[in-house]
Amino acid sequence: MQLGFVSAIFPDLSLDHVFEFAALEGFDCVEVMCWPPGGPDRAYGGVCHIDCSEFTQAMADDVRALCEKHGVAISALGYYSVPLSAQADQAEAAQAHLHKVIDAAPMLGLGGINSFVGANQTLNLEDNFKLFEEVWPGIVRHAEERGVRIGIENCPMLYEKTWPFGLNLARSPAIWRRMFEIIPSPNFGLNYDPSHLRMQLMDPIAPIREFGPRIFHTHAKDMRIDVERLNDVGSLVPPMDRGTAKIPGLGDIDWGKWIGALTDAGFDGPVCIEVEDEAFTETLDRRKQSLRISRNVLRPLIA
């Protein structure tokens, strides 16, 4: 396995400086954010360290030179908008830019990108699956033609304004099975983040046994459930009203068991720390500290 982090935590650093930090701190790789210019469409979105809008081979060569300079690999390109959004303009923009991110990957010598499936929060589950069947087979074919694998993150995007359906269909094992029945392509899989299962009060480790071959990439983010709050308000409130995203080691997930399950499943890919822990996001120094702490938790398990 390779230990890295998600570049979204450093919106104020250039890609050169992101790679420099990664190299100095002993990281193997970075998942590089590729949002189009123009700002975020959600929290932790909008970071652009590689602009794929008008990407050229010359631009790719410059990025590859930075990788070689610092001895740091790119684990995948990341773009997490909402391709099935109820807002037509957001859905169209997300689908169009996703194709551009897919196109950029082989120029960089990469075999993978990560994204959300998306969801239309105004529709029920069955209608969202119909929408999925309309939109995603074409995206996956585009990736297949370019030798690119798509890892879908399992974040349900459940917040006050998106509760109860969320903005990302791919939130549970039952849904993953249906997704892979509809699109059985070996180029379509998961970017597995255990925190989103723990957030839903689910076992974050058990699904690895079944879905191991579909796991292309992983995010290491922890989740702490406030049991007293849960007992007070119940489970029918937005999950982040009773849980808090934490860096690895400061939440509820047993990282040794998680890495052990991935190893048993034959996974030997990237483990990228994703920082959304508000205790560490206020300053650049705190964000760097969060990655050092997380590295010290995870590195002994995958060295």
C-alpha positions as a Markdown table, in Angstrom:
| # | Residue | x | y | z |
|---|---|---|---|---|
| 1 | Met | 0.0 | 0.0 | 0.0 |
| 2 | Gln | 1.0 | 3.6 | -0.5 |
| 3 | Leu | 0.3 | 6.3 | 2.2 |
| 4 | Gly | -0.8 | 9.7 | 1.0 |
| 5 | Phe | -3.3 | 12.5 | 1.5 |
| 6 | Val | -6.0 | 14.4 | -0.3 |
| 7 | Ser | -4.8 | 17.8 | -1.6 |
| 8 | Ala | -8.0 | 19.5 | -0.8 |
| 9 | Ile | -6.6 | 20.3 | 2.7 |
| 10 | Phe | -4.1 | 22.7 | 1.0 |
| 11 | Pro | -6.2 | 25.1 | -1.2 |
| 12 | Asp | -3.7 | 27.9 | -0.4 |
| 13 | Leu | -0.6 | 25.9 | -1.6 |
| 14 | Ser | 0.6 | 25.4 | -5.1 |
| 15 | Leu | 0.9 | 21.8 | -6.4 |
| 16 | Asp | 4.7 | 22.2 | -6.2 |
| 17 | His | 4.4 | 23.1 | -2.5 |
| 18 | Val | 1.9 | 20.3 | -1.8 |
| 19 | Phe | 4.4 | 17.8 | -3.3 |
| 20 | Glu | 7.2 | 19.4 | -1.4 |
| 21 | Phe | 5.4 | 18.9 | 1.9 |
| 22 | Ala | 4.5 | 15.3 | 1.0 |
| 23 | Ala | 8.1 | 14.5 | 0.3 |
| 24 | Leu | 9.5 | 16.1 | 3.4 |
| 25 | Glu | 6.9 | 14.3 | 5.6 |
| 26 | Gly | 7.5 | 10.9 | 4.1 |
| 27 | Phe | 4.2 | 10.5 | 2.1 |
| 28 | Asp | 4.2 | 8.3 | -1.0 |
| 29 | Cys | 1.5 | 9.9 | -2.9 |
| 30 | Val | -1.2 | 12.6 | -3.2 |
| 31 | Glu | -4.7 | 12.5 | -4.5 |
| 32 | Val | -4.8 | 15.7 | -6.5 |
| 33 | Met | -8.0 | 17.8 | -6.7 |
| 34 | Cys | -9.1 | 18.8 | -10.1 |
| 35 | Trp | -12.2 | 21.1 | -9.7 |
| 36 | Pro | -12.8 | 23.5 | -12.5 |
| 37 | Pro | -11.9 | 27.2 | -11.7 |
| 38 | Gly | -14.6 | 29.3 | -10.3 |
| 39 | Gly | -15.0 | 28.2 | -6.7 |
| 40 | Pro | -16.7 | 25.4 | -4.8 |
| 41 | Asp | -20.2 | 24.0 | -5.2 |
| 42 | Arg | -20.0 | 22.5 | -1.7 |
| 43 | Ala | -18.0 | 22.4 | 1.5 |
| 44 | Tyr | -14.4 | 21.1 | 0.9 |
| 45 | Gly | -15.1 | 21.4 | -2.8 |
| 46 | Gly | -13.6 | 23.7 | -5.4 |
| 47 | Val | -9.9 | 23.1 | -4.8 |
| 48 | Cys | -8.0 | 23.0 | -8.1 |
| 49 | His | -4.4 | 21.8 | -8.1 |
| 50 | Ile | -4.6 | 20.5 | -11.6 |
| 51 | Asp | -6.9 | 22.4 | -14.0 |
| 52 | Cys | -8.2 | 19.8 | -16.4 |
| 53 | Ser | -10.5 | 22.3 | -18.3 |
| 54 | Glu | -8.1 | 22.8 | -21.2 |
| 55 | Phe | -5.5 | 20.2 | -20.3 |
| 56 | Thr | -2.7 | 19.5 | -22.7 |
| 57 | Gln | 0.2 | 17.0 | -22.9 |
| 58 | Ala | 2.6 | 19.9 | -22.2 |
| 59 | Met | 0.8 | 20.7 | -19.0 |
| 60 | Ala | 0.8 | 17.0 | -18.1 |
| 61 | Asp | 4.6 | 16.9 | -18.7 |
| 62 | Asp | 5.0 | 19.8 | -16.3 |
| 63 | Val | 3.0 | 18.0 | -13.6 |
| 64 | Arg | 5.0 | 14.8 | -14.1 |
| 65 | Ala | 8.2 | 16.7 | -13.8 |
| 66 | Leu | 7.0 | 17.9 | -10.3 |
| 67 | Cys | 6.3 | 14.4 | -9.3 |
| 68 | Glu | 9.8 | 13.3 | -10.4 |
| 69 | Lys | 11.4 | 16.4 | -8.7 |
| 70 | His | 9.9 | 15.5 | -5.3 |
| 71 | Gly | 9.7 | 11.7 | -5.6 |
| 72 | Val | 5.9 | 11.8 | -4.9 |
| 73 | Ala | 3.3 | 10.0 | -7.0 |
| 74 | Ile | -0.3 | 11.0 | -7.8 |
| 75 | Ser | -2.6 | 8.3 | -6.4 |
| 76 | Ala | -5.5 | 9.5 | -8.6 |
| 77 | Leu | -7.2 | 12.7 | -9.8 |
| 78 | Gly | -10.2 | 13.7 | -7.7 |
| 79 | Tyr | -13.4 | 15.6 | -8.6 |
| 80 | Tyr | -16.4 | 15.2 | -6.4 |
| 81 | Ser | -19.3 | 17.2 | -7.8 |
| 82 | Val | -22.9 | 15.9 | -8.3 |
| 83 | Pro | -23.4 | 14.4 | -11.8 |
| 84 | Leu | -27.0 | 13.4 | -11.0 |
| 85 | Ser | -27.9 | 16.7 | -9.4 |
| 86 | Ala | -31.5 | 18.0 | -9.3 |
| 87 | Gln | -30.0 | 21.3 | -10.6 |
| 88 | Ala | -29.6 | 20.8 | -14.3 |
| 89 | Asp | -26.8 | 23.2 | -14.7 |
| 90 | Gln | -24.8 | 21.5 | -11.9 |
| 91 | Ala | -25.4 | 18.1 | -13.3 |
| 92 | Glu | -24.4 | 19.1 | -16.8 |
| 93 | Ala | -21.3 | 20.9 | -15.6 |
| 94 | Ala | -20.3 | 17.9 | -13.4 |
| 95 | Gln | -20.7 | 15.4 | -16.2 |
| 96 | Ala | -18.8 | 17.5 | -18.7 |
| 97 | His | -15.9 | 18.2 | -16.4 |
| 98 | Leu | -15.8 | 14.6 | -15.3 |
| 99 | His | -15.1 | 13.6 | -18.9 |
| 100 | Lys | -12.2 | 16.1 | -18.9 |
| 101 | Val | -10.7 | 14.7 | -15.8 |
| 102 | Ile | -10.9 | 11.2 | -17.3 |
| 103 | Asp | -9.1 | 12.5 | -20.4 |
| 104 | Ala | -6.4 | 14.1 | -18.3 |
| 105 | Ala | -5.5 | 10.9 | -16.4 |
| 106 | Pro | -3.7 | 9.0 | -19.3 |
| 107 | Met | -1.8 | 12.2 | -20.2 |
| 108 | Leu | -0.4 | 12.0 | -16.7 |
| 109 | Gly | 0.3 | 8.3 | -17.0 |
| 110 | Leu | -2.4 | 7.6 | -14.4 |
| 111 | Gly | -4.9 | 4.8 | -14.5 |
| 112 | Gly | -7.5 | 6.2 | -12.1 |
| 113 | Ile | -9.7 | 9.1 | -11.0 |
| 114 | Asn | -12.2 | 9.4 | -8.1 |
| 115 | Ser | -15.6 | 11.0 | -8.0 |
| 116 | Phe | -19.2 | 10.8 | -6.7 |
| 117 | Val | -22.0 | 9.1 | -8.6 |
| 118 | Gly | -24.2 | 12.0 | -7.4 |
| 119 | Ala | -28.0 | 11.9 | -6.7 |
| 120 | Asn | -31.1 | 13.9 | -7.3 |
| 121 | Gln | -32.3 | 14.5 | -3.7 |
| 122 | Thr | -35.9 | 15.3 | -4.9 |
| 123 | Leu | -36.3 | 11.7 | -6.3 |
| 124 | Asn | -36.7 | 8.4 | -4.5 |
| 125 | Leu | -34.2 | 5.6 | -4.7 |
| 126 | Glu | -35.7 | 3.8 | -7.7 |
| 127 | Asp | -35.9 | 7.0 | -9.8 |
| 128 | Asn | -32.3 | 7.8 | -8.8 |
| 129 | Phe | -31.3 | 4.4 | -10.1 |
| 130 | Lys | -33.1 | 5.1 | -13.4 |
| 131 | Leu | -31.2 | 8.4 | -13.6 |
| 132 | Phe | -28.0 | 6.5 | -12.8 |
| 133 | Glu | -28.7 | 4.0 | -15.7 |
| 134 | Glu | -29.2 | 7.0 | -18.1 |
| 135 | Val | -26.0 | 8.9 | -17.2 |
| 136 | Trp | -23.3 | 6.6 | -15.9 |
| 137 | Pro | -22.9 | 3.8 | -18.5 |
| 138 | Gly | -21.7 | 6.5 | -21.0 |
| 139 | Ile | -19.2 | 8.0 | -18.5 |
| 140 | Val | -17.8 | 4.5 | -17.7 |
| 141 | Arg | -17.5 | 3.7 | -21.4 |
| 142 | His | -15.5 | 7.0 | -21.9 |
| 143 | Ala | -13.2 | 5.8 | -19.1 |
| 144 | Glu | -12.9 | 2.3 | -20.5 |
| 145 | Glu | -11.8 | 3.7 | -23.9 |
| 146 | Arg | -9.0 | 5.6 | -22.2 |
| 147 | Gly | -7.9 | 2.8 | -19.8 |
| 148 | Val | -9.1 | 4.7 | -16.8 |
| 149 | Arg | -10.7 | 3.3 | -13.7 |
| 150 | Ile | -13.3 | 5.4 | -11.7 |
| 151 | Gly | -13.4 | 5.0 | -8.0 |
| 152 | Ile | -16.7 | 6.2 | -6.5 |
| 153 | Glu | -16.5 | 7.5 | -3.0 |
| 154 | Asn | -19.2 | 6.3 | -0.6 |
| 155 | Cys | -20.0 | 9.7 | 1.0 |
| 156 | Pro | -23.8 | 10.2 | 1.2 |
| 157 | Met | -23.5 | 14.0 | 1.4 |
| 158 | Leu | -26.2 | 14.1 | 4.2 |
| 159 | Tyr | -26.6 | 17.6 | 5.6 |
| 160 | Glu | -29.5 | 19.7 | 6.8 |
| 161 | Lys | -30.4 | 20.8 | 3.3 |
| 162 | Thr | -29.9 | 17.4 | 1.7 |
| 163 | Trp | -31.5 | 15.2 | 4.3 |
| 164 | Pro | -32.8 | 12.5 | 4.1 |
| 165 | Phe | -31.6 | 11.3 | 0.6 |
| 166 | Gly | -28.3 | 13.1 | 0.2 |
| 167 | Leu | -26.4 | 14.0 | -2.9 |
| 168 | Asn | -24.5 | 10.8 | -3.6 |
| 169 | Leu | -26.4 | 7.6 | -4.3 |
| 170 | Ala | -23.4 | 5.3 | -3.6 |
| 171 | Arg | -23.8 | 5.2 | 0.2 |
| 172 | Ser | -24.3 | 1.6 | 1.2 |
| 173 | Pro | -23.4 | -2.0 | 0.3 |
| 174 | Ala | -26.9 | -2.8 | -0.9 |
| 175 | Ile | -26.7 | 0.1 | -3.3 |
| 176 | Trp | -23.2 | -0.8 | -4.4 |
| 177 | Arg | -24.4 | -4.3 | -5.4 |
| 178 | Arg | -27.1 | -2.8 | -7.7 |
| 179 | Met | -24.6 | -0.3 | -9.2 |
| 180 | Phe | -22.2 | -3.1 | -10.1 |
| 181 | Glu | -25.1 | -5.2 | -11.5 |
| 182 | Ile | -26.0 | -2.3 | -13.8 |
| 183 | Ile | -22.4 | -1.5 | -14.7 |
| 184 | Pro | -20.3 | -4.6 | -14.2 |
| 185 | Ser | -17.3 | -3.0 | -15.9 |
| 186 | Pro | -13.9 | -3.7 | -14.2 |
| 187 | Asn | -13.2 | 0.0 | -14.7 |
| 188 | Phe | -16.0 | 1.0 | -12.2 |
| 189 | Gly | -15.3 | 0.6 | -8.5 |
| 190 | Leu | -15.0 | 2.2 | -5.1 |
| 191 | Asn | -12.9 | 4.9 | -3.4 |
| 192 | Tyr | -13.6 | 3.4 | 0.0 |
| 193 | Asp | -13.9 | 5.7 | 3.0 |
| 194 | Pro | -14.8 | 4.0 | 6.3 |
| 195 | Ser | -15.9 | 7.2 | 8.0 |
| 196 | His | -19.1 | 7.4 | 6.0 |
| 197 | Leu | -20.2 | 4.0 | 7.1 |
| 198 | Arg | -19.5 | 4.7 | 10.7 |
| 199 | Met | -21.4 | 8.0 | 10.3 |
| 200 | Gln | -24.4 | 6.0 | 9.3 |
| 201 | Leu | -24.0 | 3.7 | 12.4 |
| 202 | Met | -22.8 | 0.8 | 10.1 |
| 203 | Asp | -19.8 | -1.5 | 10.3 |
| 204 | Pro | -17.0 | 0.2 | 8.3 |
| 205 | Ile | -14.9 | -2.9 | 8.0 |
| 206 | Ala | -17.2 | -5.8 | 7.1 |
| 207 | Pro | -18.0 | -4.8 | 3.5 |
| 208 | Ile | -14.3 | -5.1 | 2.5 |
| 209 | Arg | -14.6 | -8.8 | 2.5 |
| 210 | Glu | -17.3 | -8.7 | -0.3 |
| 211 | Phe | -16.2 | -5.6 | -2.2 |
| 212 | Gly | -12.4 | -5.9 | -1.9 |
| 213 | Pro | -11.9 | -6.5 | -5.7 |
| 214 | Arg | -13.9 | -3.3 | -6.4 |
| 215 | Ile | -11.9 | -1.1 | -4.1 |
| 216 | Phe | -9.5 | 0.9 | -6.3 |
| 217 | His | -8.5 | 3.6 | -3.8 |
| 218 | Thr | -9.2 | 4.5 | -0.2 |
| 219 | His | -9.7 | 7.5 | 2.0 |
| 220 | Ala | -8.5 | 7.4 | 5.6 |
| 221 | Lys | -10.9 | 9.6 | 7.6 |
| 222 | Asp | -12.2 | 8.9 | 11.1 |
| 223 | Met | -15.6 | 9.5 | 12.6 |
| 224 | Arg | -16.6 | 10.0 | 16.2 |
| 225 | Ile | -20.2 | 9.3 | 17.1 |
| 226 | Asp | -21.5 | 11.3 | 20.1 |
| 227 | Val | -23.4 | 8.6 | 21.9 |
| 228 | Glu | -25.0 | 10.9 | 24.4 |
| 229 | Arg | -26.2 | 13.1 | 21.6 |
| 230 | Leu | -27.4 | 10.1 | 19.6 |
| 231 | Asn | -29.4 | 8.9 | 22.7 |
| 232 | Asp | -30.9 | 12.4 | 23.0 |
| 233 | Val | -31.9 | 13.2 | 19.4 |
| 234 | Gly | -32.1 | 9.7 | 17.8 |
| 235 | Ser | -30.9 | 8.5 | 14.5 |
| 236 | Leu | -33.4 | 10.4 | 12.4 |
| 237 | Val | -31.5 | 13.6 | 12.4 |
| 238 | Pro | -28.8 | 14.5 | 9.8 |
| 239 | Pro | -25.8 | 12.3 | 10.8 |
| 240 | Met | -23.4 | 15.2 | 11.3 |
| 241 | Asp | -25.8 | 16.4 | 14.1 |
| 242 | Arg | -24.6 | 13.4 | 16.1 |
| 243 | Gly | -21.2 | 12.7 | 14.7 |
| 244 | Thr | -17.9 | 14.5 | 14.0 |
| 245 | Ala | -15.4 | 13.9 | 11.3 |
| 246 | Lys | -11.9 | 13.3 | 12.8 |
| 247 | Ile | -8.4 | 12.5 | 11.6 |
| 248 | Pro | -7.3 | 8.9 | 11.9 |
| 249 | Gly | -6.8 | 7.8 | 15.5 |
| 250 | Leu | -9.1 | 10.4 | 17.1 |
| 251 | Gly | -12.4 | 8.7 | 16.3 |
| 252 | Asp | -14.1 | 5.4 | 16.6 |
| 253 | Ile | -12.5 | 3.3 | 13.7 |
| 254 | Asp | -10.1 | 0.6 | 14.5 |
| 255 | Trp | -7.4 | 1.3 | 11.9 |
| 256 | Gly | -5.5 | -1.9 | 12.5 |
| 257 | Lys | -8.6 | -4.0 | 11.7 |
| 258 | Trp | -9.4 | -1.8 | 8.7 |
| 259 | Ile | -5.9 | -2.1 | 7.2 |
| 260 | Gly | -5.9 | -5.8 | 8.1 |
| 261 | Ala | -9.2 | -6.3 | 6.2 |
| 262 | Leu | -7.8 | -4.5 | 3.1 |
| 263 | Thr | -4.7 | -6.6 | 3.2 |
| 264 | Asp | -6.8 | -9.8 | 3.5 |
| 265 | Ala | -8.8 | -8.6 | 0.5 |
| 266 | Gly | -5.6 | -8.2 | -1.6 |
| 267 | Phe | -5.7 | -4.4 | -1.7 |
| 268 | Asp | -2.3 | -2.9 | -2.4 |
| 269 | Gly | -3.3 | 0.6 | -3.5 |
| 270 | Pro | -3.4 | 4.1 | -2.1 |
| 271 | Val | -4.5 | 5.0 | 1.4 |
| 272 | Cys | -5.0 | 8.8 | 1.3 |
| 273 | Ile | -5.7 | 10.7 | 4.5 |
| 274 | Glu | -8.7 | 13.1 | 4.1 |
| 275 | Val | -8.8 | 15.9 | 6.6 |
| 276 | Glu | -12.2 | 17.3 | 7.4 |
| 277 | Asp | -11.6 | 17.6 | 11.1 |
| 278 | Glu | -12.6 | 21.1 | 12.1 |
| 279 | Ala | -10.3 | 21.0 | 15.1 |
| 280 | Phe | -7.4 | 21.1 | 12.7 |
| 281 | Thr | -8.6 | 23.2 | 9.7 |
| 282 | Glu | -8.2 | 26.8 | 11.0 |
| 283 | Thr | -4.6 | 27.4 | 10.1 |
| 284 | Leu | -2.0 | 26.0 | 7.7 |
| 285 | Asp | 0.2 | 24.8 | 10.6 |
| 286 | Arg | -2.8 | 22.9 | 12.1 |
| 287 | Arg | -3.6 | 21.3 | 8.8 |
| 288 | Lys | 0.0 | 20.2 | 8.4 |
| 289 | Gln | -0.1 | 18.9 | 12.0 |
| 290 | Ser | -3.2 | 16.9 | 11.2 |
| 291 | Leu | -1.4 | 15.1 | 8.4 |
| 292 | Arg | 1.6 | 14.3 | 10.6 |
| 293 | Ile | -0.6 | 12.9 | 13.4 |
| 294 | Ser | -2.5 | 10.8 | 10.9 |
| 295 | Arg | 0.7 | 9.6 | 9.2 |
| 296 | Asn | 2.0 | 8.5 | 12.6 |
| 297 | Val | -1.2 | 6.4 | 13.2 |
| 298 | Leu | -1.2 | 4.8 | 9.8 |
| 299 | Arg | 2.4 | 4.4 | 8.7 |
| 300 | Pro | 3.3 | 1.6 | 11.2 |
| 301 | Leu | 0.3 | -0.4 | 9.8 |
| 302 | Ile | 1.3 | -0.2 | 6.1 |
| 303 | Ala | 5.1 | 0.3 | 6.2 |
